[in-house]
Amino acid sequence: RGARNSPYKARFKKGPRDSSSNAFIRQEKSFRQWKIYRPTILPNRFRILAVKDNISTTSFETTCASNFLRDYEPPFDADVIKTLYKRGGAAVGSKTNMDEFGMGSHSVNSHYGAVTNSPPFEAYSAGGSSGGSAQAVASGSFQAALGTDTGGSVRLPAAYSGVTGLKPSYGRISRHGVIPYAHSLDTVGLFCKDPEEMTAFLIASQDLRTRDPTTPTEPATKRMTDAIRREEARLGRWPVTDTKPLRIGVPAEYNIAELSPAVRHTWQRTLDTLRSHGHTIVPVSLPSTKHALSAYYIIAAAEASSNLAKFDGVRYGSREDASDNPTGVLYASTRGAGFGDEVRRRILLGTYSLSASAMDNFFVQAQRVRRLVQRDFDRVFAMPNPLHPENQFDLADMPETTEMDSKLGPAEVDVLVVPTAPTLPPLLKDVKSQGSLAGYTNDVFTVPASLAGLPAISVPVPIAKEAREEGNVGFVGMQVIGQYFDDFHVINVGTMVA
Ligand code: GLN
C-alpha cells in the first residue's frame, strides 16, 4: 500500500505501555533519537506528538481503545497528521489511551484499562475522553499531543491533568481520518503545557485544503478573518494593552450551587486579577445553558448510533466467530462482543431517540435547544457570528426589557471566562462506583460551547493555599470561550488567565 511508504512512518509498531498513568497504548521506542530537519513554525520539541487513538495513523494501529478495532490498521493518515507533518515537521511518537470511541469523561471506559492522573494523584481521574493525551503532556513525556473534543474531551482532561487544552472552532482543523463519534460536534483538539505555545500549534495544525467538508474554504476563511479584523478595528480592544481593556463576560448560569469551594475561589481570584489589570467584568445571562447538557446527550448518542452502525465485522471491525452461535447472527454476536458497556448504552439511547415514536420529543427538541444555546452566545458576544450574523443582539429587536435584561444589560463581551468543570478531579473509585450519569454531569460547563461550535481553551490556574482540597490536585482548569472562528483571541485571553 502507498501508505506503507509514508515518510513519517514510525519504525517500531508495538512498544511498551510504559507510562505509570497508563496513558500510552502503542509507543515508538526510539523517537528520542529522531532528527527532523524541516524548518517550520513549530518549536523543535513539539515535533514528536502523542496522538489520541481515534485519529488514523498508518504508523500504528488505530483502535479507539475498543476491542472492536483491536487490529485495525488505517490505510491512510488523518488530514491533521499530514498537515502537521507538512507544516510542522511533526511525527507520531505514541498513540494514547482514551474512553472507547470518545464516550466518557474519565478515560475509564477503555479496552486497555483506565488512565490515571500523574503521581502522586494516581487515585484521581485524569479526565476524559482524551485522558491519555493530557497525561502524555502532564507527565512531561511529550510537549504536545492531539486529542478530540466532542463535548469536552480535550478541555476536561486538560483541567484535571493540569495542562492547556484547546478545542478550536468546529471545522477549523480537518476531521478527515478522525473516527467519528458525533460528527456535528467532533473537533480535533490540541494539548500543550502553556497557552503561549498554542498559537503556533494551531497554525501548524490547520490547513485550508482538506478533505473535510466542514472545514472552511479559503474564501470563507478570508471572509471570516476580515470580519474579525474589522471588528477589532471597530471595538478597538485588540491587541490588548493596558489602555484597551477587554469586556469579559461571566454567565450567571455557570455559578451553580454544585461548584466546589476550590473552583469557586479560583474563579473569583481569576476575575479579580483580570479586573486589576483593567479589564471590565460583565455579568451576562445564557438562559438556555441549563438545557444544554440534556440536549448534548441526545444529539451525541443519536449521531453515535448512526456513525457506529458500520462496525459490523463485515465492513469494519474484528469479526466474532458466529459459527457456534445457534442463531447464527453474525452482526449481533460481533457487536455484542466488540463494544464495551458505555458504547452499547449510547447506541441504545441514540436509536431510541431517533425512533419514530420518540423522534419529536427527543431528537427534534434537542436540536431546537441547540439553536437556542447558540443564539444565547451570539447575543452576548460583541463580535457577530460570521456564520449567523442575523443572531447579533440588537436592543431594537427586544419586545420589552425584563428585569433580568435590565440588570444584566445588553451585553457586548469579547470572551467568557468560566471554570472548565464544577469540581476538582473525582477519585477513580468513586467514578467507577457512581455509574455513567455522574460522568455526564461533569460536562455541564463544556458542552454549551460544543453545541454552538465555538472555540474554547482550558488553562490550569493554581489554587490558592487556603482553598486547596486535602490530597487533591493543586490547580483548577479555567475556560475561555469566544465567538466562532475567534480562536486566536481565545488563546490570547488564555495566556492572561493562566
Ligand atoms: N464526556 C462526553 C461524552 O461522553 C464528551 C466526550 C467527548 O468530547 N469525546 O460524550
Residues whose N, C-alpha, C, O or C-beta is under 5 A from the ligand:
A	BS01	LIG	G102 M103 G104 S105 S129 T148 D149 T150 G151 G152 S153 A300 D443
